[in-house]
Amino acid sequence: MPQNSEINRQILLNSRPVGAPTARNFRVEGGAVPTPGKSEVLLRARYLSLDPYMRGRMSDGPSYAAPVQLGEVMVGGTVSTVVSSNNPKFKEGDLVVANGGWQDYTVSNGSDLMKLDPNMERPSLALGVLGMPGFTAYMGLLDIGQPKKGETVVVAGASGAVGSVVGQIAKLKGCRVVGVAGGPEKCAYVVKELGFDACVDHRSPTFAKDLAAACADGIDVYFENVGGAVFDAVLKLLNTGARIPVCGLIAHYNDTKLPDGPDRLGLLTRTILTKRIRMQGFIIFADYGHRLPEFMEQMTAWVKEGKIKIVEDVVVGLENAPEAFIGQLEGKNFGKLVVEVSPE
Ligand SMILES: NC(=O)c1ccc[n+]([C@@H]2O[C@H](COP(=O)([O-])OP(=O)(O)OC[C@H]3O[C@@H](n4cnc5c(N)ncnc54)[C@H](OP(=O)(O)O)[C@@H]3O)[C@@H](O)[C@H]2O)c1
């Protein structure tokens, strides 16, 4: 058990952002370490996952999930250690994936916990390639994108948690894979280390031309992670029968109004009709929770065999979570972003 004097550091939502979040939207407090009740466990976070969806939870507009209330702890997935347990299914020392939030300690009744192998070499992977982002890449690409050998697959956020896995799975399926990433360093990594066929820098003024040159045979699957200017460039290159899994729209998460410029809805719907394009949104656990075991088995094997490489960006210290999260929305992360909250 922790000492009574020990403090539970918590990062709370202080105010709702207008546009891009700033440090002032967060507040750090030191609360008491909670005491687990009947059938509950006390958890201590080792790793906290930082994900773009958290921007949505900071706003109170309509969404598929409830917002964080002002003064509440920011939500987030964690890899946590069971410190003490009143639940027969868990014992001290167990390693679990939890919804621990941006704090050191939390209690759980166990229903939302997933046990991990306590000897797992890199437990943080349970928040990345072997967790929610990897699962998202796997289901979105294979179930909705349905890539076929020889087809061209394009994915943005190509060095990130979801995109890096999408591209690597598409390569395993025999596709030609074009990544889109921010800057030459990320693009070079995606091609040289992750094995994509090409990668185009969306920050370059010649982006649309460069993408067209990299997709000489058009685009059969566009895995949508970002929206914005990337989607505009992709739309013109889609082949008849293309599939678009709509996973995320990070380019718009800080928008405060609809984008300027001519209304492009007519162009979009005409392209969908004339090219018979299938575009489908999905929310990973709501739509595919029942297929988690299949994913875990396949992805664990691919990682063990070295067929999927891991790109992880580890930030040390819970207090650095706000800055790291703000940076993620600007493309400052390089790979799956996790915070090391406490060393082993
Ligand atoms: N539907 C679901 O269930 C589900 C589940 C998980 C994630 N997602 C979504 O999947 C997407 C990727 O998530 P992730 O966890 O893999 O994040 P990530 O790629 O690790 O980090 C976000 C990246 O987005 C890129 N980005 C930011 N603004 C951009 C812009 N305006 N144009 C192009 N790229 C931009 C940046 O990379 P660059 O430097 O390369 O620009 C940034 O590093 C997000 O939209 C997220 O919301 C959806």
The ligand as an SDF file (V2000), in Angstrom:
LIG
                    3D

 48 52  0  0  0  0  0  0  0  0999 V2000
  -12.0720    6.0380  -35.1910 N   0  0  0  0  0  0  0  0  0  0  0  0
  -11.4070    5.5620  -34.1580 C   0  0  0  0  0  0  0  0  0  0  0  0
  -11.8830    4.7040  -33.4050 O   0  0  0  0  0  0  0  0  0  0  0  0
  -10.0130    6.0700  -33.9000 C   0  0  0  0  0  0  0  0  0  0  0  0
   -9.1470    5.4050  -33.0020 C   0  0  0  0  0  0  0  0  0  0  0  0
   -7.8300    5.8920  -32.8490 C   0  0  0  0  0  0  0  0  0  0  0  0
   -7.4040    7.0230  -33.5530 C   0  0  0  0  0  0  0  0  0  0  0  0
   -8.2980    7.6460  -34.3910 N   0  0  0  0  0  0  0  0  0  0  0  0
   -7.8820    8.8090  -35.1860 C   0  0  0  0  0  0  0  0  0  0  0  0
   -6.7830    8.4150  -36.0010 O   0  0  0  0  0  0  0  0  0  0  0  0
   -5.9630    9.5560  -36.3070 C   0  0  0  0  0  0  0  0  0  0  0  0
   -4.5110    9.2480  -35.9920 C   0  0  0  0  0  0  0  0  0  0  0  0
   -4.4010    9.0290  -34.5890 O   0  0  0  0  0  0  0  0  0  0  0  0
   -3.0120    8.5840  -33.9350 P   0  0  0  0  0  0  0  0  0  0  0  0
   -3.2860    8.1650  -32.5610 O   0  0  0  0  0  0  0  0  0  0  0  0
   -2.3420    7.6580  -34.8690 O   0  0  0  0  0  0  0  0  0  0  0  0
   -2.2120    9.9600  -33.8710 O   0  0  0  0  0  0  0  0  0  0  0  0
   -0.7040   10.2220  -34.3270 P   0  0  0  0  0  0  0  0  0  0  0  0
   -0.6430   10.0020  -35.8020 O   0  0  0  0  0  0  0  0  0  0  0  0
    0.2150    9.4310  -33.4970 O   0  0  0  0  0  0  0  0  0  0  0  0
   -0.5310   11.7800  -33.9940 O   0  0  0  0  0  0  0  0  0  0  0  0
   -1.2520   12.7250  -34.7080 C   0  0  0  0  0  0  0  0  0  0  0  0
   -0.5300   13.1230  -36.0180 C   0  0  0  0  0  0  0  0  0  0  0  0
   -1.4550   13.7350  -36.8990 O   0  0  0  0  0  0  0  0  0  0  0  0
   -0.7270   14.4970  -37.8300 C   0  0  0  0  0  0  0  0  0  0  0  0
   -1.4060   15.7650  -38.1150 N   0  0  0  0  0  0  0  0  0  0  0  0
   -1.7830   16.7150  -37.2460 C   0  0  0  0  0  0  0  0  0  0  0  0
   -2.3730   17.7400  -37.8980 N   0  0  0  0  0  0  0  0  0  0  0  0
   -2.3600   17.3970  -39.2060 C   0  0  0  0  0  0  0  0  0  0  0  0
   -2.8400   18.0310  -40.3920 C   0  0  0  0  0  0  0  0  0  0  0  0
   -3.4430   19.2230  -40.3480 N   0  0  0  0  0  0  0  0  0  0  0  0
   -2.6690   17.4100  -41.5780 N   0  0  0  0  0  0  0  0  0  0  0  0
   -2.0570   16.2080  -41.6300 C   0  0  0  0  0  0  0  0  0  0  0  0
   -1.5990   15.5500  -40.5370 N   0  0  0  0  0  0  0  0  0  0  0  0
   -1.7530   16.1500  -39.3540 C   0  0  0  0  0  0  0  0  0  0  0  0
    0.6400   14.7860  -37.1980 C   0  0  0  0  0  0  0  0  0  0  0  0
    1.6140   14.0580  -37.9210 O   0  0  0  0  0  0  0  0  0  0  0  0
    2.4490   14.7360  -39.1290 P   0  0  0  0  0  0  0  0  0  0  0  0
    3.6250   15.4030  -38.4980 O   0  0  0  0  0  0  0  0  0  0  0  0
    2.7880   13.6010  -39.9790 O   0  0  0  0  0  0  0  0  0  0  0  0
    1.5680   15.7490  -39.7840 O   0  0  0  0  0  0  0  0  0  0  0  0
    0.5210   14.1850  -35.8120 C   0  0  0  0  0  0  0  0  0  0  0  0
    1.7420   13.6520  -35.3660 O   0  0  0  0  0  0  0  0  0  0  0  0
   -6.5560   10.7140  -35.4970 C   0  0  0  0  0  0  0  0  0  0  0  0
   -7.3910   11.4800  -36.3330 O   0  0  0  0  0  0  0  0  0  0  0  0
   -7.3770   10.0220  -34.4230 C   0  0  0  0  0  0  0  0  0  0  0  0
   -8.3970   10.8390  -33.9350 O   0  0  0  0  0  0  0  0  0  0  0  0
   -9.5680    7.1920  -34.5530 C   0  0  0  0  0  0  0  0  0  0  0  0
  1  2  1  0
  2  3  2  0
  2  4  1  0
  4  5  1  0
  4 48  2  0
  5  6  2  0
  6  7  1  0
  7  8  2  0
  8  9  1  0
  8 48  1  0
  9 10  1  0
  9 46  1  0
 10 11  1  0
 11 12  1  0
 11 44  1  0
 12 13  1  0
 13 14  1  0
 14 15  2  0
 14 16  1  0
 14 17  1  0
 17 18  1  0
 18 19  2  0
 18 20  1  0
 18 21  1  0
 21 22  1  0
 22 23  1  0
 23 24  1  0
 23 42  1  0
 24 25  1  0
 25 26  1  0
 25 36  1  0
 26 27  1  0
 26 35  1  0
 27 28  2  0
 28 29  1  0
 29 30  1  0
 29 35  2  0
 30 31  1  0
 30 32  2  0
 32 33  1  0
 33 34  2  0
 34 35  1  0
 36 37  1  0
 36 42  1  0
 37 38  1  0
 38 39  2  0
 38 40  1  0
 38 41  1  0
 42 43  1  0
 44 45  1  0
 44 46  1  0
 46 47  1  0
M  CHG  2   8   1  16  -1
M  END
$$$$
